[in-house]
Amino acid sequence: MQTNLSEAAKRLPHADEAERILRSCVHCGFCNATCPTYQELGDELDGPRGRIYLIKQFLEQDTVSEKTQQHLDRCLTCRNCETTCPSGVEYHKLLDIGRDAIEARVPRPLGQRLLRSGLRAVVPRPALFQALVSTGELLRPVLPVAFRTHLPRSVAPARQRPQATHARRVLMLEGCVQRSLSPNTNAATARVLDRLGISITPIAQAGCCGAVDYHLNAQDTGLERARRNIDAWWPAVEAGAEAIVQTASGCGAFVKEYAYLLRDDPAYAAKAERISALARDIVEVIRAEPLERFEACCDQTLAFHCPCTLQHAQKLGGAVEAVLKRLGFNLTEVPDSHLCCGSAGTYSLTQPVLSRQLRDNKLDALESGHPDVIATANIGCQTHLDGAGRTPVRHWIELVDQALNPGA
């Protein structure tokens, strides 16, 4: 694709990067075939190719409108298009650049500003988020359905974690909302790793990965959270921690991008590169271990929903399914497993109507094999799908923990 950036655009941060990505696109349209929003809405501007043209138009002609912003907002950043693209267009990087530049030019309505600032204030703060969830539980009988669907149907309490006794040590990002919505997920991870001879070194100073701020166009704040995590993890990394484990694939995808996001920061570029190299989704750790020596008791039929951040961002599609099969789980086939469930971080709150449509489509596909339970690998997907009140949804590591310790 030919480009001719305006003088104003050339002065924008990362203008060279935007131009490089634009030029890699051959506007073939293959991306639209796997774009959830294009399939749902049928509008060229609600598909990757159309959004690329909108960003190109802005950078070349310096023209932008609320409509431009709306079409970019509707993107899930699921990165399905990147998996499909034969030219290797790094669409999500261009989208981040375009969204950030357009945010500075197009004032949002008051309601949107309040919602976005509220999400940024609450979601990355576990104590505040827990207080909000607890209040929601008390008011559940009188809450509108649209609010109730964002509360967990039930919360399994966190079971006891094992003592750190093994020579092999990893770090684990505890996450933000997962502590309130599914507190047993990380405890289950600790128990499964303990069975494999791996202990978790707790790092209390590590907090939100930064994705919430970054993807709500507060990119500087998101990067500052990344720097704080790097500082928190660094002593343990230098002491020999073999990995930084994430149980939420959305967080994992973002931590793996620290190296790219901080590449121009002289104080953090080298450290960020090492942190990203050590970042592992929990499935990457577990699949490398001799699982066949364990006797797993698993009599449930599962449907696995592979989050977009796992299959398209981290390129780990099929990895969890392979581990579950090695342990003896019975998995159903899931049609259109490449498509997004509509959660996409805060998308279910900023684009509720479209998000629910995508959720119901995904549940229809997941339930087509009549599973007893749906498993997934990201807290956002888990809460979003479970909020429909249909087949129960749990993190897959909890099911593995339960299968390895059936009497516990």
URFENZI-V697772 format. One record per pair of residues at least 24 apart in sequence whose ideal C-beta (glycine too) atoms are under 6 Angstrom apart, sorted by sequence separation. I is the first residue (numbers start at 1). GAP is how many residues later the second one is. D is the distance in whole Angstrom. If there is no record, write none. Layout:
i=<I,I>
gap=<GAP,GAP>
d=<D,D>
This chain:
i=<1,255,367,375,46,158,359,363,45,158,161,206,25,72,205,302,304,363,46,156,159,170,172,152,158,161,168,203,252,301,302,303,336,168,169,170,171,203,298,335,166,296,298,303,334,162,166,169,171,176,226,249,296,308,334,48,69,166,22,244,164,201,243,244,245,246,247,291,345,283,287,291,333,348,37,69,243,245,283,286,332,343,64,343,332,66,283,341,64,227,230,343,209,48,55,211,341,209,230,34,35,209,133,129,9,31,34,126,130,129,124,31,123,126,5,6,8,30,31,4,6,253,320,189,249,250,249,253,26,186,249,253,305,171,185,24,303,25,24,171,303,310,303,21,302,305,171,178,301,307,301,302,303,304,305,307,169,170,300,21,170,171,172,173,175,300,302,307,170,18,175,305,320,173,18,14,124,124,12,123,120,189,196,120,120,116,298,297,296,296,297,294,103,282,100,99,100,249,250,249,215,248,250,248,182,181,178,177,181,189,192,188,192,185,188,191,188,184,119,83,78,80,79,153,79,149,80,78,76,76,76,36,36,40,36>
gap=<24,24,24,24,25,25,25,25,26,26,26,26,27,27,27,27,27,27,28,28,28,28,28,29,29,29,29,29,29,29,29,29,29,30,30,30,30,30,30,30,31,31,31,31,31,32,32,32,32,32,32,32,32,32,32,33,33,33,34,34,35,35,35,35,35,35,35,35,35,36,36,36,36,36,37,37,37,37,37,37,37,37,38,38,39,40,40,40,41,41,41,41,42,43,43,43,44,45,45,46,46,46,47,48,50,50,50,50,50,51,52,53,53,53,54,54,54,54,54,56,56,56,57,58,58,59,60,60,61,61,61,61,61,62,62,63,63,64,65,65,66,67,68,69,69,69,70,70,70,70,71,71,71,71,71,71,72,72,72,73,73,73,73,73,73,73,73,74,75,76,76,76,76,78,79,83,84,88,89,89,93,93,93,96,98,100,105,106,107,108,109,110,114,115,117,118,119,128,128,129,130,130,130,131,197,198,201,202,202,208,208,209,209,210,210,210,213,214,227,229,230,232,233,233,234,238,258,262,264,268,271,303,304,317,322>
d=<5,4,6,6,6,4,6,6,5,5,5,4,6,5,4,6,6,6,5,4,5,6,5,5,4,4,6,5,5,5,5,5,5,5,6,6,6,6,5,5,5,4,5,6,6,4,6,5,6,5,5,6,5,5,6,4,6,4,6,5,4,5,5,5,5,6,5,5,6,5,5,6,6,5,5,5,4,5,5,6,3,4,5,5,5,6,6,5,5,6,5,4,4,5,4,4,6,5,5,5,6,6,5,6,4,4,5,6,4,6,5,6,6,5,5,6,5,5,6,6,5,4,6,5,5,5,4,4,5,6,4,5,6,6,5,6,4,5,5,6,6,5,4,5,6,6,5,6,5,5,5,6,5,5,4,4,5,6,4,4,5,5,5,5,5,6,5,5,5,6,6,6,6,6,5,5,4,5,5,5,6,6,5,6,6,5,4,5,4,6,4,6,4,6,6,6,5,5,5,4,6,5,6,5,6,6,4,6,5,5,6,5,5,5,5,5,4,6,5,5,4,5,4,6,5,4,6,4,5,4,6,5,5,6,6>
